[in-house]
Amino acid sequence: MLALVFPGQGSQKPGFLSSWLEVPGFRDRLTWLSAVADIDLVAHGTESDEETIKDTAIAQPLLVASGILAADVLLGDGDRAGITAGHSVGEIAAAAFAGVLTAEQAMVFVRERGARMAAAAAEVPTGMSAVLGGEPNDVADTLARHGLTAANANGGGQTVAAGTLDELAALKDDPPAKARVMPLKVAGAFHTKHMAPAKERLSAISAGMSVADPSVPLLSNADGRTVNSGRDYLASLVTQVANPVRWDLCMETMAGAGVTGLLELPPAGTLSGLAKRGLKDVERFSLNSADDLDSAREFVARHIHPEDRS
């Protein structure tokens, strides 16, 4: 079984869409999604520097657009994944892939999400840091002592702490035993109480959105379970901006469902790395360059059609 996964904020890299603009039709579609999002995604995906694309209002639409378009180029109207999921903002790209939202709806939603989360983050200087290793109870106790939230439970011994910059600085100076603390390239304490204003705005605009039920099994960051209702999934997209991401539970569901191959859409690497530790028996493919499309399609075929495996 194939799992198709979409990465979240912090995975973006300068120029990561450059090779994709050579794919026929990709630039045209990206230009169209740029118009919908009112952001020049072509320039930001090819020319903008690291600091520019760290901006939440830019990074989130850029990631969702790249995931939607790369998945379409990879699969077109052919084979579909056995299961799909996105990490944080990647959930919106997964929703478009599964048919819950149209590409245009996804871009409007992420445009508002990114802008409102950026505004919320600007009210108080906040951020996120990955905590790698450590004993789980000690990690939890240390975060609580510093007033931080475990915003992402990523499995494989990785927890993402979120809070004010002062709280994160205290964590760096006083980390859990046998753990490393690594600041992330994000500009806010996402999936915490600090994002409550963004949640209110998304709740208002989602009320009038039309949705469809997922065409492929779609996992929620809330609890890792499959969501069968498009309306329920949209509701979870709203609440997740201020609630923790349980990617560890998403991987547990993939393992239980019999996933044999996990393909990560660009900018890939983060979720494949987590799968290396959390889904050790699952083959992984990080699709970053359009030059790797043929190999990616062979990977897809092997895991959708097990009889074709060599």
Residue pairs with C-beta under 8 A, 6 or more apart in sequence:
1 82
1 83
1 257
1 258
1 259
1 260
1 261
1 303
1 304
2 81
2 82
2 83
2 259
2 260
2 261
2 262
2 263
2 300
2 303
2 304
3 81
3 82
3 83
3 84
3 85
3 254
3 259
3 261
3 262
3 263
3 282
4 71
4 81
4 83
4 84
4 94
4 97
4 263
4 265
5 84
5 85
5 86
5 87
5 90
5 94
5 262
5 263
5 264
5 265
5 271
6 63
6 67
6 71
6 84
6 85
6 86
6 87
6 90
6 91
6 93
6 94
6 97
6 264
6 265
7 63
7 67
7 86
7 87
7 90
7 264
7 265
7 267
7 268
7 269
7 270
7 271
8 63
8 86
8 87
8 88
8 89
8 90
8 245
8 270
9 56
9 59
9 60
9 63
9 88
9 89
9 186
9 190
10 128
10 184
10 185
10 186
10 270
11 63
11 267
11 268
11 269
11 270
12 53
12 54
12 59
12 62
12 63
12 185
12 267
13 50
13 267
14 48
14 49
14 50
14 53
15 45
15 46
15 47
16 45
16 66
16 266
16 267
16 288
17 30
17 41
17 42
17 45
17 46
17 66
17 266
18 45
18 46
19 289
19 290
19 291
20 26
20 30
20 45
20 66
20 69
20 70
20 73
20 266
20 290
21 27
21 30
21 42
21 45
21 46
22 290
23 73
23 290
23 293
26 69
26 73
26 290
27 42
29 69
29 72
30 41
30 42
30 45
30 65
30 69
31 41
31 42
33 41
33 61
33 65
33 68
33 69
33 103
33 104
33 107
34 40
34 41
34 42
34 65
36 103
36 104
36 107
36 108
36 111
37 61
37 65
37 107
37 108
37 110
37 111
38 111
39 57
39 58
39 61
39 62
39 111
41 61
41 62
41 65
44 52
44 53
44 58
44 62
45 62
45 65
45 66
48 58
50 185
52 58
53 59
53 62
54 185
54 186
54 187
55 118
55 187
56 114
56 117
56 118
56 121
56 186
56 187
56 188
57 114
57 115
57 118
58 114
59 89
59 114
59 186
60 89
60 110
60 113
60 114
60 117
61 107
61 110
61 111
61 114
63 89
63 90
63 93
63 267
64 89
64 90
64 92
64 93
64 96
64 106
64 107
64 110
65 107
66 265
66 266
66 267
67 86
67 90
67 93
67 94
67 96
67 97
67 265
67 266
68 93
68 96
68 97
68 103
68 106
70 265
70 266
70 287
71 93
71 97
71 265
73 290
73 293
74 263
74 265
74 287
74 293
74 296
74 297
74 300
75 81
75 300
79 300
79 301
79 304
79 305
80 215
80 216
80 304
81 97
81 216
81 263
81 300
81 304
82 216
82 217
82 257
82 259
82 303
82 304
83 216
83 217
83 218
83 219
83 226
83 253
83 254
83 257
83 259
84 94
84 97
84 98
84 216
84 217
84 218
84 219
85 91
85 94
85 218
85 219
85 221
85 250
85 254
86 92
86 93
86 94
86 95
86 221
87 152
87 221
87 245
87 247
87 250
87 270
87 271
88 152
88 190
88 191
88 221
88 240
88 245
89 110
89 113
89 114
91 220
91 221
91 236
91 237
91 240
92 101
92 106
92 109
92 110
92 113
92 237
93 106
93 265
94 218
94 219
95 101
95 106
95 214
95 218
95 233
95 234
95 237
96 102
96 103
96 105
96 106
97 216
98 214
98 215
98 216
98 218
99 212
99 213
99 214
99 215
99 216
100 211
100 212
100 213
100 214
100 218
100 230
100 233
100 234
101 109
101 209
101 211
101 234
105 209
105 210
105 211
108 205
109 202
109 205
109 206
109 209
109 237
112 201
112 202
112 205
113 198
113 202
113 241
116 197
116 198
116 201
116 202
117 188
117 190
117 195
117 198
117 241
118 187
118 188
119 197
119 198
120 188
120 194
120 195
120 196
120 197
120 198
121 187
121 188
121 189
121 194
121 195
123 194
123 197
124 164
124 194
125 164
125 165
126 162
126 163
126 164
126 165
126 188
126 189
126 192
126 194
127 162
127 163
127 165
127 168
127 183
127 184
127 186
127 187
127 188
127 189
128 151
128 152
128 160
128 161
128 162
128 168
128 183
128 184
128 186
128 188
128 189
128 190
129 160
129 161
129 168
129 171
129 172
129 181
129 182
129 183
129 184
130 158
130 159
130 160
130 161
130 181
130 182
130 184
131 139
131 143
131 158
131 159
131 160
131 161
131 171
131 175
131 176
131 179
131 180
131 181
132 157
132 158
132 179
132 180
132 181
132 182
133 157
133 178
133 179
133 180
134 142
134 157
134 175
134 176
134 177
134 178
134 179
135 176
135 177
135 178
138 176
138 177
138 179
139 150
139 159
139 176
139 179
140 150
141 176
142 171
142 174
142 175
142 176
143 149
143 150
143 159
143 161
143 171
145 174
146 161
146 163
146 167
146 170
146 171
146 174
147 163
147 164
147 167
148 161
148 162
148 163
148 167
148 168
148 171
149 161
149 162
149 163
149 189
149 191
149 192
149 193
149 244
150 159
150 160
150 161
150 162
150 244
151 160
151 161
151 162
151 189
151 190
151 191
151 192
151 244
151 245
152 158
152 159
152 160
152 162
152 191
152 244
152 245
152 247
153 159
153 244
153 245
153 246
153 247
153 248
153 249
154 160
154 245
154 247
154 248
154 274
154 278
155 247
155 248
155 251
155 252
155 274
155 277
155 278
156 248
156 274
156 276
156 277
156 278
157 277
158 274
158 277
160 184
160 245
161 168
161 171
161 181
162 189
162 190
162 191
162 192
162 194
163 189
163 192
163 194
164 189
168 183
171 181
172 181
172 183
175 181
188 194
188 195
189 195
190 241
191 240
191 241
191 242
191 243
191 244
191 245
192 242
193 242
194 242
195 241
195 242
196 242
198 241
198 242
199 238
199 239
199 241
199 242
202 237
202 238
202 241
203 238
206 234
206 235
206 237
206 238
209 234
211 230
211 231
211 233
211 234
212 230
213 228
213 229
213 230
214 227
214 228
214 230
214 233
217 226
217 257
218 226
218 227
218 233
219 225
219 226
219 227
219 250
219 253
219 254
220 226
220 227
220 233
220 236
220 250
221 236
221 240
221 245
221 246
221 247
221 250
222 236
222 239
222 240
222 243
222 246
223 246
223 249
224 246
224 247
224 248
224 249
224 250
224 251
224 252
224 253
225 249
225 253
226 253
227 233
227 236
247 271
247 274
248 278
251 274
251 275
251 278
251 279
254 262
254 279
254 282
255 279
255 282
259 279
259 282
260 282
260 283
260 303
260 306
261 282
261 283
261 284
261 285
261 299
261 300
261 302
261 303
262 271
262 272
262 275
262 279
262 282
262 283
262 284
262 285
263 284
263 285
263 287
263 296
263 299
263 300
264 270
264 271
264 272
264 284
264 285
264 286
264 287
265 287
266 287
266 288
266 289
267 288
268 286
268 287
268 288
269 286
269 288
272 284
272 285
272 286
275 282
275 284
276 284
283 299
283 303
285 295
285 296
285 299
287 293
287 296
301 308
302 308
302 309
302 310
303 309
